[in-house]
Amino acid sequence: MSFDHRIFNFAAGPATLPEEVLKQAADEMLNWRGLGTSVLEISHRSKEFMEVYEEVVQDLRSLMNIPSNYEILLLQGGGLGQNAAIPMNLMPLAKNGPKADYIVTGIWSEKSYKEAQKYGIANLAASSAAEKFNTIPPRNTWKLSSDAAYVLYCANETIGGVEFPDVPDVGKTPLVADISSNFLSKEMDVSQCAVWFGGVQKNIAPAGMTIVIVRKDLLGHSMGITPLIWDWSVQAGTQSMINTPPTFSIYMAGLGFKWLLGQGGVKVIEKRNQEKADLLYQFLDQSSFYENRVEKQYRSRMNVTFFLKDESLNAEFLAQSNAAGLVALRGHKAAGGMRASIYNAMPLAGVKALIEFMRDFERRA
Ligand code: PMP
């Protein structure tokens, strides 16, 4: 089978996957480990699949250096499912009734904030909505509550292209991080947050699995209404198999983790991600034809948003980039403009090809 036809895919998620991973999955699709069947067709409780599951958890633990007092849950329902699961599992920990603080820096944390209102008091502790989500409110302006069960923030806003450079300090209150779009893209000190969560469909694997990394002392306090499948302590007690897990996504994540380990791990990929993002932002900054509107220190390394100053050229830009094999550059409808998502699997060559195209488009415009 030839992979030579592959284009550079800048989609925000589901997103481009490493070619080696796709090749391996294709090669072993019909006869996995000599079983005469694919991995997709066997029981999730079989010895063979349990080996895959154990290895996935082990490899993630080693890639992120996850301490032993954290549980790793492999769930379904996406980031949006966790927007409900988080308050249901954690809000009862608040001393004066269910309550949590939310930091809103874009569309995704805004969705988390709105969902939480169904389960208790969601306090809007900070928001950059007035700045069109092009920045992060300075830490000293956040109005955190003294009786919140947790503080939630989105480490990387996929739509606006805004990323926290560091984990914010919120004192003793457990911090919850949505890392859907920068999972494994850079080193993260797991002990700095009580909960990390995100879908795998951007940086890791095909859609279908949501990973939750939760400090064990926070388990066991869920609301009575919590669906079994999103009750973290139930899932922790059943190796995330209270029902049928997303076996394809788990298997693919396993291949993705091996690929990442083979690249040298998170530290190496972080350097490469930084290099890719720097190249693209440097190009945007020297241009009078394109612009990025995010405050510099908060620019995302994963989702680079940009606008053509003359927006009447948008359709032409998209048609020509597509024809040049640089696809899925249209920005999210809520943000407009363009967006190049350059996750772990996007090679440097893809970013260079994009810059080359953009330079040429500008010259011809
Ligand atoms: N949070 C962020 C930062 C996201 O980018 C997304 C998906 N684009 C979500 C949450 C929602 O995730 P899902 O689609 O897996 O429910």
Residues whose N, C-alpha, C, O or C-beta is under 5 A from the ligand:
A	BS01	PMP	G77 G78 G79 L80 G81 W108 N156 T158 D178 S180 S181 G199
